[in-house]
């Protein structure tokens, strides 16, 4: 069986070169298999496959038995992966014979990046430069409330651009404004999860333009820090080359990138990550090896003691998660986290009936050490730290990362509802 894996590894090297040079990766005749290992031995076989070859793209983390794991398989890898799965008796089924067909059918509209930044809308997805241009216009439209900040840098030299939103009745009220508790929202950590930065920019716009009394209250009662694109290189790569790219773009031998949400320096690489640079969950050679996570953490560290709430947006599965990812042990203020969780998942369902579930990361989804929400909670002592896994639900097809553009606004609306409920439950008078 493992001789077959040696052949697969050779095929993978060719695939890496192809991905690095092609104008745009297509998935013509790629098969999608759904694996469901039933025993630890079967799970170990699947774990070994993850990262063995770029002919296999794992769309789900490989951590638990009896969980569904969707894998995209290139034509040249089909016989090899089937041989391994059959030899190990790993339950599997073919759910798609031509992945590109499903991808072509989806209505994932991308805006013209050359349009005027004033035409920025949430009826389509935007490229990085388009969003950054829009963020810069906000300082001109709202000079009293908006400040841009550079939250970090990327491997390819791009800025991780953020927006600080803070209201005061006058410039003389700056001292009072500085005492307001802070809320930090981070989007775009995983490159292919486009709904994450789209939801972050939707919230930015609502904080600045909404006339709803509840929105205005939270907008003006807190200092907001919002970063739509925590992994700009990866996001650009999803537009130019490979729509399903997840990681950063740092080169590691014959493979590229680390998983930025396994790279944070809090119980790094203890569980739920990989040491294989070709794996989708590669934790990096060390904690904060990725300049993106390291410089973003440096910026957040300047806010230590000022943040009341940390939100990380990912997709997909419709989950709300809180610490920890490295252990099933519950955090010290679990009762408070759970109380806020309960009102948040209730509120998110009221507008469109979207059903969210969740809980602590380790038990609700899978072990995953080195995530940003755990670092914010454990190292920065942010008392309320959560991750939203946005639309679609976990029962969605394997291509759920490509959420149609007509769902951007509904997603933003229901997450805004949920966030308002969270903040109200935490208490507008709370202080660090």
N, C-alpha and C positions, 0 to 999 in steps of 0.2 A: 504493500500500500504506500509506504513512504517513498519508494522509488518513483511512484507516480507523482508525488509532490515535488520531487527533484525536477521532473520534466515541466511541471507547472511553473516552478520558479524560473526556469529558462524562458518560458513563454512570457512571464511577467516582465522580464527585462526589456523585451521587445515592446511590450505594451507601454512601459514607462517612456521610452524614446518617442513612441507615437503620440502619447498624450502631451509631451513637452513641445512637439513641433507642429502638430496639426492646427489648422486655423480654428476648427471647432469640432469637438468630439461628438459623434453621433453613436447611437446605440442600435443600429440596424442589426437585426437577427440576434441581438442579445436575448438570452432567456432569463426569466425571473423565476427563481426557485424559492419556495418557502420551506425552511427547515424547522424542525421541532424536536431537538434532542430530548430523549426521555431519561437518560442516565448520565451520571458524571463522566463516564468513559466516552459516551457519544458527544457530550458537550466539549470534552477535551479535544476530540478530533476536529470539531467545528472551530474551536478556538485556534487550533494550529493552522487551519485554512485561512483565517482572517489575516491578511497581510502577506500571505505566501506569494501572491501574484496580483498584478493589476488586471488580470483577466477576471478577477472576482472583486466585486464592489459590494461590501456589506452595508446595507442600509439600516440595519438595527444592531445594537450592541449585543455582544455575545457573553452573557454572564450567568444566565439561569437555565436550568432544565425546564422543560414543558412551556417554553415561550417560543413564539413565532419569530423567525429570523429571515428576513427577505434578503436575497443575494442576487445581484445582477451578474450574469456570467457571459463573457465574450464567447463568440462561436468557437474559437480555438481552445477554449477551456472546458467546454461542455462535457466531453468524454472523460476528461481527467477528474472533474469534480464528481461526476456521477460514479466513477469507479471508486473513489474514496468513500462517498456516502454509502454506496451499496456494500462495500467491504465491511464498513463499521455498523451497518444496519441502522443508519441515522434516518428517521422518518423524514420524507421530503416529498414535495409535489411541485409540478410545473404549473405556474399560474399565469405566465405570459410568454409567448413564443417570440414576440418581436417588441422589445421595450420601446423602440422609437415610435411605433404606431401609437401607443398610449400617450407618449410625450407630445407628439404632433397634434393630438386631439384636444389637448388642454388649452384653455383660453387664458394663457398667462401673458397678458399684454405688457409690453415694455415701452416706456415713453421715449420719444425722440430726445436724445441728450443735448441736441442743439437748440431746443426750444428755449424761450425766455424763462428765466427762473421764476418770474412772476406768474407763469402758467402752471406752476407745480400743483399737481392734484393727487388724489388718492383713488383715482380710477384706473391707474396703471402703476407698474413698478418702475423705479428709476435707477439709472446708473449712478455710480459713486460721485462723479464730478457734478452731475445734475443736482444731487442732494446737497453736496457741499456748497454749490453756488446758491442754492435756496437758503441754506443756513446763514450764509454771509449777508443775504438781503435782510434777514431779520434784525440785524444790528442797526440797519438804516431805518426800518419801519418802527422798531420799538427800542430806541436808544436808551431809554430809562430802565427798561426791564431786562434786556438781553445782552449778554456778554459771550463772545466765543472764547473757547479755551482749547488748547491742544493737549489731549489726554495721553498722548503717546505717539510712537512712530511704528512703522511697519518694516519688515525685512527689505522690501523694495523701495523704501524711502517715502512712503505716503504718510500723511498726518492722520492720526486718530482724532477727529474733530468733534468737539462737544459744544453744547449750549448750556449756559447758566441762565436761569430765569428767576428773577427776584423782583418783587414789587415793594414799593414804599410810597407813602403819600407825598413825600418831598425829599430832596437831597439832604435836608436836615435830619431826615429820619433814617439815615444810613446806619447809625448805631443800633437802632431797633431792628432793622433788617438783618443785620449780622447775627442777631441772637436767635433768629428763627431756625427751627430744626430743618435738616436737609433730607432730601430724597434723591437717591441716585438710581437712574435707569440705564441699563446697558443692553444694547441690541447688537445683532449681527455677529455674535461670537463664532457661530458655525456658518460658513459662507453660503451654503445652498439654501438656508432657511430665510428666504427673502421676506416672508411676512413679518419677521422680527424687526428689521430696520424700518419697514413700512409702518408698523404699529408704533414704533418709537417716534417717528416723525409726525404721525397722526396726533399723538399725545402732545407733542410740542405745539402743534398748531392749535389744538383745543385750549391749552393753557394760555395762549396768547389771544385767541379770537372768540372763544365761546362766551355767550351771554347767559348761559345757564347758571343759576345762583349757586348751586353746589360746586360746579367746576370753578367758578370765580372764587369761592371761599378757599378751596384747597390751593388754587393757583397763587393766591395772595398771602396765604398763611405759612407757606414753606419756601425754602430755597431749593430750586430744582436743578439737578445736573443730569443732562441727558446725552448719551453717546450712541448714535444710531449704528455706527459701523466700528465694532471692536476688532474686526479682522478685514481691513480694507483690501489687502492683496488677494485674499481668497475670494472676496465678493467680486472684484474685478475679473478674476479668473473664471467665475461662473458665467459672466457675460461674454467673455472673449473666447473661451476654450471649452470648458467642461461644466455644464449646468449643475451637475451633481457633486461638485467638489465641496469638501467639508472643512479641510484643515487650513493651516497657514501655508506659506509657500517657501519656507526655509528648506534648502536642499540637504538631504541626509543620504549620502552615498547615491544609490540608484533610485531613491524615492524622494518625495517632497512632502514637507509639512509635518507638523505635530498637531494634535488635537488641543486647541487652546483652552478647552474647558476640562482638560485633565492636567494642565500645566501650572496651576496655581500652587503656591507654597503653603499648603495646609494639608497635612497627611498625604503629600504627593506620592503617587504611584503605589499606594499600599494595596489597592484593590480596584477592579473595574477599569483597568487601563492596560496598555500593552507596551512592551519593550521593543517591539518590532517597528522600525521606521515606516514600513509599508502599510501598517495597520491603520484603520480609520480612527482608532482610539490610542494611537501612539502618544505617550505622555511626555515625549521629549527626553533628551539625555539627562536633564536635571530640572528641578523646579525653576520656573521662570527662565528657561532656556530661550523661549520665544520673546523677541523684543516687544511684540504686541502686548503680551500679558505683563511683562516686567515693567514697561513704561506706563501702562494703564494703572497697574498697582501702585507705582510711585506717585501718580497723580492722586489716586484715591487716598493714599496714606496721608496726604496733606490735609485731608478732611476728617481725619480720625477724631472722634469725639463730637462731630457735628452732624452725623447722619443718623436718622431715626429709622429709615426704611431703605432697603436695597432690593431692586427688582431686576431680574435677568430674563430676557425674552428669548425663547427658543421655539422650535416646532419639530415634530408635531405630535399630538396625542390627546390634547385637551386635558392637561394635568396642571395642578398647582402643587409645587414642591417646596419643602423647607429642609433645613439641615437635620441630619448629616447624610453625606454620601459614602463616607468611609466606614461607617459602623451603624448597626441597628440600634445602638444606644441613643435614647432620646435626649435632646438638648435641655439645658437647665430650665429654660423658660418655655418648655413644651406646651404647657397649658395656655399661655398667652398666644404662642404661634398657632396652636390649633383653634383657639377661639377666633382669631382673625381669619384663619383659613376657612372656617365654617361660613362666616358671613360673606367672604369673597366668592366662594363657589356657588353660594345661593344667589348672589347678585349677578353673577355672570350669565345665569340662565334666564333671567327675567325678560330680557328684550327679545331674544330669538330662540330660547329654549335650548341653548347649547349646554350640554352636560359635561361638567368638569369633575374629575375625581383627583386623588393624589394623597399627599401626606409627606412623611419624611422620605428623602430621596432613596435611601438604602432599601426600604421596604416597599415603597410605592411604585418604583420603576426598576431600578437595579443598582448594585454597588457602583459608585463612581467617585473615587477620590480625586482631589485636586481641582474641584470646580470653583467658580468665582463666588457663588452664593455662600459656600462653606467658608471660603477665605474671608469674605466680608463679615460674616458672623463670628468666626473663630479668631481671626487676627485683628480686624478693625473694630470688633465689638459692636457692630451694628445690631441692635436688639431684634429687629424684624427683617429677615432676609428670605426672599422667595424667588422661585423660578416659575414662570408661566411657560408651559409647553402649549403653544397656540393651536389653532385649527390646522388641519381637520382632526377628527377623532382617531383613536388608535385602531378602529376598525376600517379605516380608509385603505384604499389600494396602496400598493408599494410606492406609487408616485406622489404621495401626499406632500412631499416637499414643494411641489409645484402647485401651490394653491392658486386657483383662478383669481384674476385681478378684481373681479366683481365682489370678492369676499374681503377685500382690504378694509373698506369702510365698516361693514358689519363687525369684523373682528375688532377694529379700533373702538367702535362704540361699546361693545360688550366688555372689553377689557377696561375701558374708561369707567364703566359702571362698577366693575369689580374693584378697581383701584380706589374709587371714591368710597365704597363701602369699607374697604380695608382701612383707609385713613380715618374714617369716622370712628371705626371700632377701636383703633389704636388710641384715638383721642387727640383732638386738635390742640389741647393744652399740654400734651406730653412734652417732656424735655429730656435731653440726654442725661 
